[in-house]
Amino acid sequence: MEKYQTNLEDLFTEYKVDTNAGLTDSQVTAQRDAHGSNTFEAGKSEPLWRKILRSLNDVATIILLIAAVISFITAIMEGTGNYFESLLIIGIVIINTTLSIVQEGRAENSLAALQNLNRSQAKVMRNGKTELIDADDVVVGDIMVIDNGSSIPADARLLEAVELQVEESALTGESEPVQKDENATFEAGDDVDLGERINMVYRGTAVVNGHGRAVVTAVGMQTEMGIIAGLLNNETKTPLTPLQMRLVQLGKNITWIALAAAAIVMALGLYQGMDLMHIFLTAVSLAVAVVPETLAVIVTMTLALGVQKMAKKNAIIRRLPAVETLGTTSVIASDKTGTLTQNKMTAREVWSALDDTLSEVEDDVSDSAFEVLFRGAISTNVEVSTVDGETRYDGLPTEIALVHGAEKVKSREQLLEEWPLVDQVPFNSTKKRMTTVHKRPDGGYIAITKGAFDVLLPMIEEGDKQRAEEVNATFGKNALRVLTITQKTFDEMPADPTPDFYESHLKLVGLVGIIDPPRPESAPAVEKAREAGIKTVMITGDHLETASAIAREIGIMQPGDKGMTGHELSQLTDDQLDERVRDYSVYARVTPTDKIRIVKSWQRQDAVIAMTGDGVNDAPALKAADVGISMGETGTDVARNASDIILTDDNFATIVDTVSEGRGVYVKVRKTINFLLSANLSEIFVIIIAMLLGWGSPLLPVHLLFINLVSDGLPGFALSREPMLTDVMHDKPMSKDASLFEGGLRKQIAIGATLFAIVSLLAMWFGRSFTISGLAPSHEVGQTMAFVVLSLTSIVHVFNIRSAKSAFSIKYAANPTLVNMALLAGAITLVVALVPFLAGLFGLVPLTLTHWLIIAALTAAPTVVMEVLKMVMPNNFRV
């Protein structure tokens, strides 16, 4: 019998659970042993042999392996016994495959580790108390407490349902919320669809209204969602992110270029009568060297490291593509309360009617301001307690603001000792005021009445009411919520005191302007976003006047910007909204539908919009936005599940930081492309031009493979750890359709590849044309010089592409790994060229000191030229 058909009493007996106390610790352990944990089984991890095959399933690698086999067979047939070339090719394939698998594994582990930061929680009854636990720790038999805005962590049978509505589209496809009824019953033979089982709630669904309690009947893979997950585990593949898809296309294009270059080299070699095997291996090696096989791995590492950095900055990335999308964000639509503001009502200004003084409440409180604040502070129901060494305030936010203001001089406890509470008239939503009565230190009594200005003004008989109206209007314009403080003093308590007695013949004490102040970091963050070409829009449920004042204070609303209410928005058609959307910076009193309309209107302007939210009603807009950002502290489970990013500190400044990190990912990728393609394309130029000049091939196949593996590979991997050396937040947002080569990258690659080709060809020319220090010119000397120059210039180039500024201005500490890898690659190159045994294996010959001085000069030449170009036209070298 299904759980929705089972009698509740039978369930309680089966699980041995007390519905009022929940499970005991021992029962939790027993239930977990019996029914398993509330986690989904991970999809089968890809075995090592499959990863190896996937790594080898590349056109360039396959051709390389074929070349190794042919080279091996040729060595056997010629009887030379020289298998170095074929063994080197196989060794490079093995190293490339190993590096790819290891780095891919590190990236996957980094991303998997972050999942623990994004664990949801559940509220359950255990040991007679309500506890908040990780959703993974829920067990069968747990009494689950369900709140509005929460996600259901497990399948459960309802015990109580008060106006409970659950959105079950994730399971049923029906977007309309389902009204739940704990009293609904079904017969054993009934075949009821999932969406009609109104006495059940299911894992992965969201509460959109009401509250209730339920007993858990299934966890983990036994839940309806778990059953679906089990079907998908072996079939689903992680989709490529947009950036990765662009890189795949880039790789295909480069492969065609490489194959075309190889075909040209083959044709030229055959025409010039070169050895068939030699020219074939050269062509294949060139094709392999030109294709940047390490690019995809470096990008994956860069993304993973970016996600880790964002997590340290209080932003948990739930979906990897969000890292890339952030880099193109042009509009941030932010909620006000708690995100831009502190969500902490604060007394900002005080007007004392006792001496007509206006004071700002900051670090110091004037005597006249304190007289107003202390009366307001003792006339509250705020409870002050100490929990784990921290002072805790419980009560209405506006009353807590009064207490905080007064406590800058005296604590509420001290004030109540001096002015003991003897009676009170509780706050009434109709009367909009409350009164407390205290014994004065001089022996008389004082009744303090506080409340709304318009309510108390007619009741005031003593005080400058006209001046009070002026101050009230000023406070209102500054978005301050006004509390009016009045008092009545009397010597004896009446025998039968009434509210009318306390609240008559009132004397005006003063006005307190209260506000939820902006976070200190909000204004700088908004300014930083503006400098980056990002428009910040406030979308809030607060009043337009309050929202506009805060928006002006933190810089969201600039001169000429406008504000709009949800009602005004509802009067506009979509076309009218599209025409005006850029003019508005504040939207107040909006509905969930309004938020979606605003998001979609910006998207129709080709903007990339990031949207923040924390409530159930924000979820549709979070999904509609290009990047949905939910609040980790105050956000509901529904909002978090609908979002791409969770802010663990609910801070707008964190959003701007993540945008900066997203842009940084693109910069690192572009640096990597610049570095790899500049060196790789130069090899095409060098070989084809040399062969056209009749010099033969200036590089052997082993030279090309060495440069690809050592000179490019070692420094290239370190680029994933490159810090932001330039402030990307001074640039305008990238278009979401922007090419990876925009912003002069093509020109930079062309300049680099041309310079490397020139110095390498010059090295070849010197070596094969001139007797230097007694060493006669030869093709082998030219090849040796060309190889060393091209290898070293490729390594040095990693420093040239780091910034538009001088390469010498960047300190070692900025990226020690990159410097160390570059030094290692350079050292390996020199060892290969100078150690006779290794030089012989690579077809290199000894050189004189003069040759090495020429090599040093040619190696330095591209950097000198680039340093000059950076000074003359720095914009062409922006990264």
Solvent accessible surface area in square Angstrom, and as a share of the most:
residue,aa,sasa,rsa
1,M,158,0.71
2,E,95,0.43
3,K,60,0.25
4,Y,8,0.03
5,Q,21,0.09
6,T,18,0.11
7,N,88,0.45
8,L,43,0.21
9,E,114,0.51
10,D,81,0.42
11,L,0,0.00
12,F,37,0.15
13,T,103,0.60
14,E,91,0.41
15,Y,7,0.03
16,K,155,0.66
17,V,14,0.08
18,D,77,0.40
19,T,31,0.18
20,N,113,0.58
21,A,31,0.24
22,G,4,0.04
23,L,0,0.00
24,T,62,0.36
25,D,96,0.50
26,S,82,0.53
27,Q,48,0.21
28,V,10,0.06
29,T,75,0.44
30,A,60,0.47
31,Q,19,0.08
32,R,76,0.28
33,D,116,0.60
34,A,75,0.58
35,H,75,0.34
36,G,32,0.30
37,S,49,0.31
38,N,1,0.00
39,T,58,0.33
40,F,70,0.29
41,E,116,0.52
42,A,93,0.72
43,G,34,0.33
44,K,171,0.72
45,S,100,0.64
46,E,57,0.26
47,P,53,0.33
48,L,115,0.57
49,W,141,0.49
50,R,116,0.42
51,K,39,0.16
52,I,63,0.32
53,L,101,0.50
54,R,112,0.41
55,S,30,0.19
56,L,46,0.23
57,N,116,0.60
58,D,53,0.27
59,V,84,0.48
60,A,7,0.05
61,T,18,0.11
62,I,78,0.40
63,I,43,0.22
64,L,4,0.02
65,L,58,0.29
66,I,86,0.44
67,A,1,0.01
68,A,1,0.01
69,V,83,0.48
70,I,59,0.30
71,S,10,0.07
72,F,85,0.35
73,I,81,0.41
74,T,31,0.18
75,A,8,0.06
76,I,92,0.47
77,M,155,0.69
78,E,115,0.51
79,G,62,0.60
80,T,87,0.51
81,G,47,0.45
82,N,97,0.50
83,Y,75,0.29
84,F,40,0.17
85,E,44,0.20
86,S,1,0.00
87,L,109,0.54
88,L,36,0.18
89,I,0,0.00
90,I,68,0.34
91,G,24,0.23
92,I,2,0.01
93,V,8,0.05
94,I,102,0.52
95,I,77,0.39
96,N,31,0.16
97,T,14,0.08
98,T,70,0.41
99,L,49,0.25
100,S,27,0.17
101,I,27,0.14
102,V,64,0.37
103,Q,16,0.07
104,E,37,0.17
105,G,18,0.17
106,R,142,0.52
107,A,3,0.02
108,E,83,0.37
109,N,104,0.53
110,S,22,0.14
111,L,45,0.23
112,A,62,0.48
113,A,62,0.48
114,L,18,0.09
115,Q,104,0.46
116,N,100,0.51
117,L,96,0.48
118,N,42,0.22
119,R,106,0.39
120,S,50,0.32
121,Q,86,0.38
122,A,6,0.04
123,K,68,0.29
124,V,0,0.00
125,M,26,0.11
126,R,20,0.07
127,N,66,0.34
128,G,43,0.41
129,K,130,0.55
130,T,76,0.44
131,E,54,0.24
132,L,109,0.54
133,I,22,0.11
134,D,42,0.22
135,A,10,0.07
136,D,41,0.21
137,D,55,0.29
138,V,0,0.00
139,V,0,0.00
140,V,4,0.02
141,G,0,0.00
142,D,0,0.00
143,I,0,0.00
144,M,2,0.01
145,V,34,0.20
146,I,3,0.02
147,D,51,0.27
148,N,84,0.43
149,G,2,0.02
150,S,27,0.17
151,S,18,0.12
152,I,5,0.02
153,P,16,0.10
154,A,0,0.00
155,D,6,0.03
156,A,0,0.00
157,R,9,0.03
158,L,0,0.00
159,L,24,0.12
160,E,75,0.34
161,A,18,0.14
162,V,73,0.42
163,E,117,0.52
164,L,0,0.00
165,Q,56,0.25
166,V,0,0.00
167,E,47,0.21
168,E,2,0.01
169,S,41,0.26
170,A,66,0.52
171,L,28,0.14
172,T,47,0.27
173,G,61,0.58
174,E,112,0.50
175,S,85,0.55
176,E,128,0.57
177,P,56,0.35
178,V,29,0.17
179,Q,87,0.39
180,K,8,0.03
181,D,54,0.28
182,E,39,0.18
183,N,114,0.58
184,A,16,0.12
185,T,112,0.65
186,F,40,0.17
187,E,126,0.56
188,A,64,0.50
189,G,74,0.72
190,D,56,0.29
191,D,140,0.72
192,V,15,0.09
193,D,98,0.51
194,L,37,0.18
195,G,26,0.25
196,E,103,0.46
197,R,38,0.14
198,I,52,0.27
199,N,0,0.00
200,M,8,0.03
201,V,0,0.00
202,Y,5,0.02
203,R,45,0.16
204,G,39,0.37
205,T,2,0.01
206,A,12,0.09
207,V,0,0.00
208,V,39,0.22
209,N,59,0.30
210,G,14,0.13
211,H,94,0.42
212,G,4,0.04
213,R,45,0.16
214,A,0,0.00
215,V,0,0.00
216,V,0,0.00
217,T,12,0.07
218,A,17,0.13
219,V,1,0.01
220,G,0,0.00
221,M,37,0.17
222,Q,111,0.49
223,T,0,0.00
224,E,50,0.23
225,M,36,0.16
226,G,0,0.00
227,I,91,0.46
228,I,69,0.35
229,A,19,0.15
230,G,32,0.30
231,L,121,0.60
232,L,81,0.41
233,N,44,0.23
234,N,105,0.54
235,E,128,0.58
236,T,85,0.49
237,K,184,0.78
238,T,129,0.75
239,P,109,0.69
240,L,93,0.46
241,T,6,0.03
242,P,59,0.37
243,L,0,0.00
244,Q,33,0.15
245,M,103,0.46
246,R,65,0.24
247,L,12,0.06
248,V,67,0.39
249,Q,95,0.42
250,L,16,0.08
251,G,21,0.20
252,K,113,0.48
253,N,72,0.37
254,I,6,0.03
255,T,29,0.17
256,W,180,0.63
257,I,83,0.42
258,A,1,0.01
259,L,60,0.30
260,A,55,0.43
261,A,4,0.03
262,A,12,0.09
263,A,62,0.48
264,I,82,0.42
265,V,0,0.00
266,M,47,0.21
267,A,60,0.47
268,L,30,0.15
269,G,0,0.00
270,L,94,0.47
271,Y,189,0.72
272,Q,69,0.31
273,G,64,0.62
274,M,41,0.19
275,D,90,0.47
276,L,110,0.55
277,M,32,0.14
278,H,50,0.22
279,I,0,0.00
280,F,48,0.20
281,L,6,0.03
282,T,0,0.00
283,A,2,0.02
284,V,9,0.05
285,S,1,0.01
286,L,0,0.00
287,A,6,0.04
288,V,1,0.01
289,A,0,0.00
290,V,0,0.00
291,V,14,0.08
292,P,12,0.08
293,E,49,0.22
294,T,21,0.12
295,L,7,0.03
296,A,64,0.49
297,V,18,0.10
298,I,1,0.00
299,V,1,0.01
300,T,31,0.18
301,M,21,0.09
302,T,1,0.01
303,L,1,0.00
304,A,3,0.02
305,L,31,0.15
306,G,1,0.01
307,V,3,0.02
308,Q,56,0.25
309,K,74,0.31
310,M,0,0.00
311,A,19,0.15
312,K,173,0.73
313,K,87,0.37
314,N,62,0.32
315,A,0,0.00
316,I,13,0.06
317,I,12,0.06
318,R,65,0.24
319,R,101,0.37
320,L,40,0.20
321,P,53,0.33
322,A,5,0.04
323,V,0,0.00
324,E,5,0.02
325,T,35,0.20
326,L,0,0.00
327,G,0,0.00
328,T,9,0.05
329,T,0,0.00
330,S,27,0.17
331,V,3,0.02
332,I,0,0.00
333,A,0,0.00
334,S,1,0.00
335,D,31,0.16
336,K,6,0.03
337,T,59,0.34
338,G,10,0.09
339,T,2,0.01
340,L,0,0.00
341,T,0,0.00
342,Q,69,0.31
343,N,85,0.44
344,K,106,0.45
345,M,31,0.14
346,T,44,0.25
347,A,2,0.01
348,R,66,0.24
349,E,24,0.11
350,V,1,0.00
351,W,2,0.01
352,S,2,0.01
353,A,26,0.20
354,L,78,0.39
355,D,77,0.40
356,D,78,0.41
357,T,52,0.30
358,L,90,0.45
359,S,21,0.14
360,E,108,0.48
361,V,11,0.06
362,E,111,0.50
363,D,128,0.66
364,D,120,0.62
365,V,22,0.13
366,S,49,0.32
367,D,126,0.65
368,S,19,0.12
369,A,1,0.01
370,F,27,0.11
371,E,60,0.27
372,V,0,0.00
373,L,0,0.00
374,F,8,0.03
375,R,25,0.09
376,G,0,0.00
377,A,1,0.00
378,I,2,0.01
379,S,0,0.00
380,T,5,0.03
381,N,79,0.41
382,V,2,0.01
383,E,120,0.54
384,V,65,0.37
385,S,49,0.31
386,T,98,0.57
387,V,67,0.39
388,D,144,0.74
389,G,72,0.69
390,E,128,0.57
391,T,76,0.44
392,R,131,0.48
393,Y,51,0.20
394,D,60,0.31
395,G,43,0.42
396,L,98,0.49
397,P,77,0.48
398,T,21,0.12
399,E,8,0.04
400,I,29,0.14
401,A,0,0.00
402,L,0,0.00
403,V,0,0.00
404,H,56,0.25
405,G,3,0.03
406,A,0,0.00
407,E,48,0.22
408,K,96,0.41
409,V,75,0.43
410,K,66,0.28
411,S,40,0.26
412,R,29,0.11
413,E,126,0.56
414,Q,89,0.40
415,L,3,0.01
416,L,47,0.23
417,E,125,0.56
418,E,71,0.32
419,W,37,0.13
420,P,54,0.34
421,L,85,0.43
422,V,69,0.40
423,D,49,0.25
424,Q,68,0.30
425,V,21,0.12
426,P,89,0.56
427,F,108,0.45
428,N,62,0.32
429,S,87,0.56
430,T,119,0.69
431,K,78,0.33
432,K,104,0.44
433,R,38,0.14
434,M,4,0.02
435,T,0,0.00
436,T,1,0.01
437,V,0,0.00
438,H,0,0.00
439,K,80,0.34
440,R,40,0.15
441,P,91,0.57
442,D,108,0.56
443,G,38,0.37
444,G,5,0.05
445,Y,36,0.14
446,I,2,0.01
447,A,0,0.00
448,I,1,0.00
449,T,0,0.00
450,K,8,0.03
451,G,4,0.04
452,A,31,0.24
453,F,20,0.08
454,D,109,0.57
455,V,36,0.21
456,L,0,0.00
457,L,28,0.14
458,P,103,0.65
459,M,45,0.20
460,I,5,0.03
461,E,117,0.52
462,E,98,0.44
463,G,43,0.41
464,D,82,0.42
465,K,71,0.30
466,Q,129,0.57
467,R,74,0.27
468,A,0,0.00
469,E,85,0.38
470,E,85,0.38
471,V,4,0.02
472,N,38,0.20
473,A,53,0.41
474,T,65,0.38
475,F,1,0.00
476,G,36,0.35
477,K,157,0.67
478,N,70,0.36
479,A,9,0.07
480,L,9,0.04
481,R,141,0.52
482,V,24,0.14
483,L,24,0.12
484,T,0,0.00
485,I,0,0.00
486,T,0,0.00
487,Q,16,0.07
488,K,26,0.11
489,T,68,0.40
490,F,25,0.10
491,D,102,0.53
492,E,134,0.60
493,M,59,0.26
494,P,44,0.28
495,A,115,0.89
496,D,116,0.60
497,P,43,0.27
498,T,60,0.35
499,P,56,0.35
500,D,112,0.58
501,F,65,0.27
502,Y,3,0.01
503,E,12,0.05
504,S,37,0.24
505,H,120,0.54
506,L,0,0.00
507,K,65,0.28
508,L,2,0.01
509,V,0,0.00
510,G,0,0.00
511,L,0,0.00
512,V,0,0.00
513,G,0,0.00
514,I,0,0.00
515,I,5,0.03
516,D,14,0.07
517,P,16,0.10
518,P,16,0.10
519,R,45,0.16
520,P,107,0.67
521,E,58,0.26
522,S,0,0.00
523,A,40,0.31
524,P,82,0.51
525,A,7,0.05
526,V,2,0.01
527,E,77,0.34
528,K,72,0.30
529,A,0,0.00
530,R,81,0.30
531,E,76,0.34
532,A,0,0.00
533,G,26,0.25
534,I,4,0.02
535,K,51,0.22
536,T,8,0.05
537,V,1,0.00
538,M,0,0.00
539,I,2,0.01
540,T,4,0.02
541,G,45,0.43
542,D,37,0.19
543,H,101,0.45
544,L,41,0.20
545,E,118,0.53
546,T,33,0.19
547,A,0,0.00
548,S,11,0.07
549,A,14,0.11
550,I,2,0.01
551,A,0,0.00
552,R,129,0.47
553,E,86,0.39
554,I,6,0.03
555,G,15,0.14
556,I,6,0.03
557,M,21,0.10
558,Q,67,0.30
559,P,133,0.84
560,G,70,0.68
561,D,37,0.19
562,K,105,0.45
563,G,24,0.23
564,M,6,0.02
565,T,31,0.18
566,G,6,0.06
567,H,134,0.60
568,E,83,0.37
569,L,0,0.00
570,S,65,0.42
571,Q,118,0.53
572,L,22,0.11
573,T,79,0.46
574,D,70,0.36
575,D,106,0.55
576,Q,67,0.30
577,L,0,0.00
578,D,28,0.15
579,E,138,0.62
580,R,96,0.35
581,V,0,0.00
582,R,132,0.48
583,D,66,0.34
584,Y,26,0.10
585,S,0,0.00
586,V,0,0.00
587,Y,0,0.00
588,A,0,0.00
589,R,124,0.45
590,V,19,0.11
591,T,69,0.40
592,P,47,0.30
593,T,91,0.53
594,D,10,0.05
595,K,23,0.10
596,I,43,0.22
597,R,46,0.17
598,I,0,0.00
599,V,0,0.00
600,K,90,0.38
601,S,0,0.00
602,W,2,0.01
603,Q,42,0.19
604,R,112,0.41
605,Q,46,0.21
606,D,114,0.59
607,A,6,0.05
608,V,5,0.03
609,I,0,0.00
610,A,0,0.00
611,M,3,0.01
612,T,1,0.01
613,G,2,0.02
614,D,37,0.19
615,G,16,0.16
616,V,29,0.16
617,N,80,0.41
618,D,6,0.03
619,A,11,0.08
620,P,60,0.38
621,A,0,0.00
622,L,1,0.01
623,K,149,0.63
624,A,26,0.20
625,A,9,0.07
626,D,48,0.25
627,V,0,0.00
628,G,0,0.00
629,I,1,0.00
630,S,0,0.00
631,M,5,0.02
632,G,26,0.25
633,E,120,0.54
634,T,78,0.45
635,G,9,0.09
636,T,33,0.19
637,D,14,0.07
638,V,17,0.10
639,A,0,0.00
640,R,51,0.19
641,N,70,0.36
642,A,8,0.06
643,S,0,0.00
644,D,23,0.12
645,I,1,0.00
646,I,8,0.04
647,L,0,0.00
648,T,52,0.30
649,D,31,0.16
650,D,3,0.02
651,N,15,0.08
652,F,0,0.00
653,A,19,0.15
654,T,6,0.04
655,I,0,0.00
656,V,1,0.00
657,D,48,0.25
658,T,1,0.00
659,V,0,0.00
660,S,22,0.14
661,E,13,0.06
662,G,0,0.00
663,R,8,0.03
664,G,1,0.01
665,V,1,0.01
666,Y,11,0.04
667,V,13,0.08
668,K,6,0.02
669,V,1,0.01
670,R,25,0.09
671,K,4,0.02
672,T,2,0.01
673,I,1,0.00
674,N,3,0.01
675,F,0,0.00
676,L,4,0.02
677,L,7,0.04
678,S,0,0.00
679,A,0,0.00
680,N,1,0.01
681,L,36,0.18
682,S,0,0.00
683,E,0,0.00
684,I,14,0.07
685,F,80,0.33
686,V,0,0.00
687,I,0,0.00
688,I,27,0.14
689,I,69,0.35
690,A,0,0.00
691,M,0,0.00
692,L,118,0.58
693,L,100,0.50
694,G,50,0.48
695,W,41,0.14
696,G,15,0.14
697,S,2,0.01
698,P,0,0.00
699,L,1,0.00
700,L,35,0.17
701,P,1,0.00
702,V,5,0.03
703,H,0,0.00
704,L,0,0.00
705,L,0,0.00
706,F,13,0.06
707,I,0,0.00
708,N,14,0.07
709,L,26,0.13
710,V,14,0.08
711,S,0,0.00
712,D,2,0.01
713,G,4,0.04
714,L,40,0.20
715,P,0,0.00
716,G,0,0.00
717,F,22,0.09
718,A,3,0.02
719,L,0,0.00
720,S,0,0.00
721,R,128,0.47
722,E,0,0.00
723,P,37,0.23
724,M,67,0.30
725,L,44,0.22
726,T,43,0.25
727,D,74,0.39
728,V,9,0.05
729,M,3,0.01
730,H,111,0.49
731,D,46,0.24
732,K,148,0.63
733,P,32,0.20
734,M,56,0.25
735,S,66,0.43
736,K,79,0.33
737,D,126,0.65
738,A,9,0.07
739,S,44,0.28
740,L,10,0.05
741,F,35,0.15
742,E,88,0.40
743,G,58,0.56
744,G,28,0.27
745,L,4,0.02
746,R,148,0.54
747,K,101,0.43
748,Q,8,0.04
749,I,8,0.04
750,A,55,0.43
751,I,32,0.16
752,G,0,0.00
753,A,1,0.00
754,T,63,0.37
755,L,27,0.13
756,F,1,0.00
757,A,4,0.03
758,I,85,0.43
759,V,8,0.04
760,S,0,0.00
761,L,21,0.11
762,L,67,0.33
763,A,0,0.00
764,M,0,0.00
765,W,99,0.35
766,F,56,0.23
767,G,0,0.00
768,R,78,0.28
769,S,47,0.30
770,F,85,0.35
771,T,90,0.52
772,I,19,0.10
773,S,76,0.49
774,G,72,0.69
775,L,51,0.25
776,A,63,0.49
777,P,49,0.31
778,S,39,0.25
779,H,62,0.28
780,E,81,0.36
781,V,6,0.03
782,G,0,0.00
783,Q,10,0.04
784,T,1,0.00
785,M,0,0.00
786,A,0,0.00
787,F,0,0.00
788,V,0,0.00
789,V,0,0.00
790,L,0,0.00
791,S,0,0.00
792,L,27,0.13
793,T,2,0.01
794,S,0,0.00
795,I,7,0.04
796,V,47,0.27
797,H,3,0.01
798,V,0,0.00
799,F,49,0.20
800,N,6,0.03
801,I,7,0.04
802,R,5,0.02
803,S,3,0.02
804,A,19,0.15
805,K,131,0.56
806,S,39,0.25
807,A,14,0.11
808,F,163,0.68
809,S,67,0.43
810,I,31,0.16
811,K,160,0.68
812,Y,119,0.45
813,A,82,0.64
814,A,34,0.26
815,N,4,0.02
816,P,53,0.33
817,T,52,0.31
818,L,0,0.00
819,V,24,0.14
820,N,65,0.33
821,M,55,0.25
822,A,4,0.03
823,L,120,0.60
824,L,82,0.41
825,A,0,0.00
826,G,12,0.12
827,A,48,0.37
828,I,57,0.29
829,T,0,0.00
830,L,68,0.34
831,V,71,0.41
832,V,8,0.05
833,A,6,0.05
834,L,106,0.53
835,V,61,0.35
836,P,114,0.71
837,F,146,0.61
838,L,53,0.26
839,A,6,0.05
840,G,53,0.51
841,L,57,0.28
842,F,13,0.05
843,G,29,0.28
844,L,10,0.05
845,V,39,0.22
846,P,114,0.72
847,L,27,0.13
848,T,34,0.20
849,L,135,0.67
850,T,50,0.29
851,H,0,0.00
852,W,47,0.16
853,L,111,0.55
854,I,34,0.17
855,I,2,0.01
856,A,58,0.45
857,A,64,0.49
858,L,17,0.09
859,T,15,0.09
860,A,48,0.37
861,A,33,0.26
862,P,3,0.02
863,T,14,0.08
864,V,89,0.51
865,V,58,0.33
866,M,6,0.03
867,E,25,0.11
868,V,71,0.41
869,L,38,0.19
870,K,10,0.04
871,M,150,0.67
872,V,111,0.64
873,M,64,0.28
874,P,62,0.39
875,N,116,0.59
876,N,36,0.19
877,F,11,0.05
878,R,110,0.40
879,V,30,0.17
